[in-house]
């Protein structure tokens, strides 16, 4: 759950610290928008982009000004919708005002918008009616929703209700509060149906669970976050429930260092909108005061934190934990400041399989980084490309070890066919497709066949396979086996293959032996075709075997 940030285990930082996926994405979109804005045009965010003053001050310096209403934005300017999202009407109003919108609504919040917009039932939102996310969700409902903050409000909010209810939650609501509200609604009787969508964000519930566990095992808890951030405040509440000495710290100035220093084991949890720089500063300050071997442990600590800020490079193979799975993508926590996105197109799925069939939250997965600045500022991952790398390694190994591969012929091309080995496509020239002359390669399409690797040029993505080499090796093996088993005097069944003036060649299970004309019949023959025909099955006795010359007399 958490990792020790120092050698003596005194400060334990929750694993999910720093910006959550939605906040990271929004901040990066805002920074990019401000950086690309033409000179003289303004960039605004509708309300503070995140609930953290340090972060919004930094954004202001980068050119993103906070406004509270659309009227404050001049035509031609750009307004960023924050991760909390906003009601549907805003988009029409912005269009009418000639303002460009950059939508940084967190995809998890957007999903709630779609849910409530698609139902005709009476919507209940479990959450704080004043929280901008809840206000935004309400703005997507067909009718006025019912907003319930606590179980105690339920009876009054739904007095005389007879309609079926469609219940969603604010993403940052405490799980226990949501459950209490559901229980209270169920307790109202059976006069209406209820459809429940627990839309509490995994990032939030994970942080809360980690905070609870840490608080239970530590002597002091430090919650780093802005006092206006609802998820930070909730962490503070959870911390207090399980640990008497829980401190809510907005920045280094709030840290009650003397109090914290009295404790042996200090847990650190952070809100989803707390910048890395603030976390780093607070932890470094505590470490500085607590450690005997300051220099060494500070270095270790900084390295640990820096590691979480480093971004992987394109082409790097990374390991991460599945954070969320939806229809189109898997969001992967890579332990750095950006999350990874694994789109459905970058995963090899069998027919009918969905991403949820293959990935579950908390699974550890490996993938290859294909882009470090995806359209939404995320790190784009690919499982397919990882498989391709692994497949190339297998092909190169098969070439070196002269082992066989199974391929599937997918189509004909000029001079041969294309055959796939897993995710890699290779070429089989007509001359290497069979041990006999191939006139029409079409008949091989769709066939699965064994091949040898004839050549590999991975730099140019080229592999040449040979079915002929495979067949030749198989034949050699067969012949060796027959020679091994066969003895002079054995009687075996054979097939007449071809004639000469002096006899017939008979295939005895993979090798041809010569049945001399004098050995075909007791009577005198002018030609073997007087008594034999091509393809005829006959029993023959092995008269002699010459392994050196590879000749068998029958
Ligand atoms: S807490 Fe969850 S829903 Fe909210 S912005 Fe972060 S990732 Fe999105």
Boltz pocket constraint, residues with backbone or C-beta under 6 A from the ligand:
constraints:
  - pocket:
      binder: B
      contacts: [[A, 20], [A, 21], [A, 22], [A, 23], [A, 83], [A, 84], [A, 106], [A, 107], [A, 108], [A, 109], [A, 171], [A, 172], [A, 201], [A, 202], [A, 203], [A, 204], [A, 272]]
      max_distance: 6.0
